[in-house]
C-alpha cells in the first residue's frame, strides 16, 4: 500500500480530486448495467434535458437525487440502469436555431426544410456534448452505452407506431378547432404550455345597432379587435329584456355585416348587459356556440398576429395596434360608449412569453378521456403509481378528471413529422409508418408532433419498444422510480402514465419522487429578468461538486422548494475539509495496515465499542431513509455521525492507544479506524462521490472502485449498549468541564482539580472505566471519583444525571457570579419540573399516549427533580 503519510495532500482540493475520477469511472464502465445475470434490475430514466443550452440548478438538483439512488442501488447489488438521454425540444431548439440564422440575415425559409434540419442537427451535436460535460462535472453515474435522443431512429419508430395505433383506434383525429396559438413562434400550444398572468386591461362597452328600426343591443369585450370576426350576438333564452330581439339581426359596426341575434343557455343574463358578442374563430366558448347554431367562422388575423384581409382597413396591422386604432374609430362613431378598468387573467406562451391568441386552426388532437380513464382506474388498484409525497396524487388525478383533448401538432420543422399524407387530387388522408406506395400523388403533412408526445414514451421507447422482445425492455421495464419537479406533473408525468398503460399494459414506473423548484435566498423564482440565477458550474468551480450535491440533497424535504444559499454550500465545503483532514490523520497513523490485516477481534476500548455501535445504528438508519427517499435526513445523520462522533470524539480518543506503547491496542484501533472510515465513505458515497472515492482508494480495501463496493450492512455483533451508556456519560462530563472552563475563562491547558460525586455504584464503575479519557480530555491536576464526596468550598459545580461535578477554582471565580448562575439553572429546572408534572397530571395524555412516551416523561420528571435538588443544595453550600 502507498505511504499514507504522503499519499494524501495536506489540503483538500476539489478541482484536482474531481477531475480525475470521472474518466476513471467511465473508462472502467462501472456505471454500465449488465443487462443479464441473477442480479435484480433497478431502473431510472433521466428526464431528458433540452438540447438548447446549459443545465440549470433545477437540473443539478433533479439529477443529483437520481444519482444518489443509482449509486446506492448499484452498491446494494442491483443491476442498476440509469439511462441518459436528451430531448429535441421542438419549439425551444427551433427558436434558438432561427435566432442564430437571424444574426446572419437569414430565415429558415431561405434555407428550406432539409438544410434547416441539417443546421438543427449541428446545434444538437454541439450542445449534447456540452450537456455531457456538465453531467461529468456533477459526477452522474449514467450508462452512456444506452444514451438515447428523442429523434433517434428507434424512438422515431416508436412515435410513428403510437400515432398510427391511436389514429386507427379513433383516439387521434384531425379537425378545425380553437387552439392556443403563439404568434411569436407561429405554432399551436397545448393547454399546459400556456402560463396565465393577471394583466390590467379594459372592458370595452359597445352599442351594436339593430337592423330593423331604431335601437341597439349592448355588448362588451376585452379584445375589441376580434369584433371584426363577430357573426352573432347571443342572449339567454329566458331573458325577458331580449325576447323581442331573438331571431332578429344586428349590424356589426365598422364592418357593416348583418349578424344574427341568437338565444343560448350558455349566456349569463346577470353578467353585464346580458348580451355577448360571438366570434367563433377567436374564442373557444364562442366556437362551441357557433357549432350549436351553425354560425360562420370569420378569421381576422394571420398566424403572426397581424390583421388579415377580413379585417378590412385594418389589414396588416399588429393585433394590438389594431386595437388602439379600432377603439378610436368606435369612439368617433359613438359605438364605444364606456371603457372600464378590468384586471383579468391572460394566457402567455410558456416558450416565447407572447400573449397567446385563441385561434381557429386545423390541427391533430388526441382524444384524452378514454386514456385518462385508464390512468384514473390504475390509482384505485394495488399496483398504482406511488407519488412521494402522496399529496401530489390528488393534483395528478384532478387534472385527469378535468382533462381536455390534447392538440399534438406543431407548426415547426424540427421534430417528428406527422406521419400523415394527403392525396393531391382527392384530399384523402393516409396515416402510416411510411409514405404511400404511389408517393408522387401524396403530400406529407408539414407539421411536427408536440415534443411531449415523444417524451411521453420515454420510459419504454428508450428500452427498444415497440420491439417487446428487446432484452432491455424485458429486463428493465417498468422502471422503478421517476424523479422530477412538481411543475411538470401535467406536461410529462401524466402523459407517460397513460401512454405506458395504453401501449405496454403496465405503469411506467413504480414511484414518482417529486421535488420543488430551486429559488433564490429570498424565495423568489430564479429568472433572467431578476438576474438571480445561479449556474451550477460556477458553484462547482468555487466549491466543488460534492459540496453542491450535499447542499442539493439535504436542503429540503420531498415535494418542497429549495432556497439557494452560498453560505450553506460553503459550509458543506468545510464539511468536506473536515472529512479530508480526519481521514488523512487516520491514514498517517495506520502504519501501512493492509485490508487483510484488519482485525476487530482484539480487546477494544470503550471508544472502539461505542463507535462501532454508532456505525451500525447509522448504517441501519441511512439504509432505511434512503429507501424512503428521505435524503435530507440521510445527510443530517451522516453529517452528525462524521463530524461529531467520528471526528470530534472517536479520532480524538483513538489518539490515546495510537500514541501509547501497547502494540496490540494500536493494531486494534487502526483496524477500527480503517473499518469505520471504509464503511462511512461507502454510506456517504452516493451523495459525495468524488471525495469518498479519493479517500477510499487510500484506505485498506478490496475492489477497484467504491462505486461497486458493497453497501454496508449492520452487524448486530458490534452493537454494545453498555459502551454507548459509558460513552454518553463520559462525553457529558467532558463537555461540562470544557463549558465551565470556557465560562470561567480558564484555558484548556491549565490543570484543574476535578471531583466527581455519585451515589450510583454503576455510574462510579462507568467513570472508573473511562478514567483515561477523563484525564486526557479534562486535564485535571487531580481527579477524584467517589460515592460520598463532600462538596468542596468555593467551587463550580455541574449537575449531571447520576453525578455532580465539582471544580475548585479558588481565586479564579467570583462566588456571587457562581451563585447567580446556579439560581438561573434552578429557575430553568423549576420550569421543566412544572411542565412535565402538568403533562403527567393531564389524564387525557396519560390515557392516550403510548406507554413508552408516558414512561419517558416520568423519567424526565425524576431527572429534573434530582438535578433541582442538587442545585438547591449547592446554592445553600455556597451561601453558607
Secondary structure, DSSP 8 states (H G I E B T S, - for coil): ---HHHHS-SS--HHHHHHHHHHHHHHTTTT----SSSS-EEEEE---EETTS---HHHHHHHHHHHHHHHHHHHTT-EEEEEEEEE--HHHHHHHHHHHHHHTT--HHHH-HHHHHHHHHHHHHHHHHHHHHHHHHHT---EEEEEEETTSHHHHHHHHHHHHHHHHTT-EEEEEEEEEEETTTTEEE-GGGEEEEEEEEEEEEEEEEBSSSS-EEEEEES-GGGGGG--EEEE-TT-GGGTTTTT-EEE-TTT--EEEEEE-TTS-TTSTTSEEEE-TTT-HHHHHHHHHHT------B-TTSBB-GGGGGGTTSBHHHHHHHHHHHHHHTT-EEEEEEEEEEEEEETTT--B-EEEEEEEEEE-HHHHHHHHHHHTTSTT--EEESTHHHHHHHHHHHT---EE-EES-SSS-B--EEEETTT--EEE-SS--SSGGGEEE-S-EE-HHHHHTTHHHHTTTTT-TT-HHHHHH-SEEEEEEEGGGIIIIIHHHHHHHHHHHSS-SEEEEEEE--EE-TTS-B--TTTT----HHHHHHHH-HHHHHHHHHHSS-TTS-EE--HHHHHHHHHHHHHHHHHHHHHHHTSTT--GGG----S---HHHHHHHHHHHHHHHHHHHHHHTT-HHHHHHHHHHIIIIIIIIIIHHHHHHHHTSS-HHHHHHHHHHHHHHHHHHHHHHHTTSHHHHHHHHHHSS--SS-GGGS------GGG--HHHHHHHHHHHHHHHHHHHHHHHHT--TTS-EEEEEE-S-HHHHHHHHHTHHHHHHHH-EEEEEEESS----SSEEEEEETTEEEEEE-TTTS-HHHHHHHHHHHHHHHHHHHHHHHHHHT-HHHHHHS-HHHHHHHHHHHHHHHHHHHHHHHHHHHHH-
